[in-house]
């Protein structure tokens, strides 16, 4: 069975890869440092070369790695995916934890904020 490094990375995954690179760089973290953060979160196979391949579109990020990567970059999984994720591709998006609502419009977010009040 082929590993994740053998799959073609499409434009949506490339946008996510670019965001990972930009976020890591903004934090002043090296590829080796990010790999160490991933190892500390239980992903022992991560090396500097893993980060390089993900950032350069040579390897897809696996779903099981997403939460750990988000945390290593100071984000939660929703923030990682909405920053440059395949579904939204926008910055500073709000994603409701209860339903499928997502927006970056403050008026819409404020209107949605009370929609779950009183729910059991």
Secondary structure as GFF3:
##gff-version 3
##sequence-region A 1 120
A	DSSP	three_ten_helix	4	6	.	.	.	ID=ss1
A	DSSP	alpha_helix	11	26	.	.	.	ID=ss2
A	DSSP	alpha_helix	31	40	.	.	.	ID=ss3
A	DSSP	alpha_helix	48	55	.	.	.	ID=ss4
A	DSSP	alpha_helix	63	72	.	.	.	ID=ss5
A	DSSP	alpha_helix	77	84	.	.	.	ID=ss6
A	DSSP	beta_strand	94	95	.	.	.	ID=ss7
A	DSSP	beta_strand	102	103	.	.	.	ID=ss8
A	DSSP	alpha_helix	106	113	.	.	.	ID=ss9
###
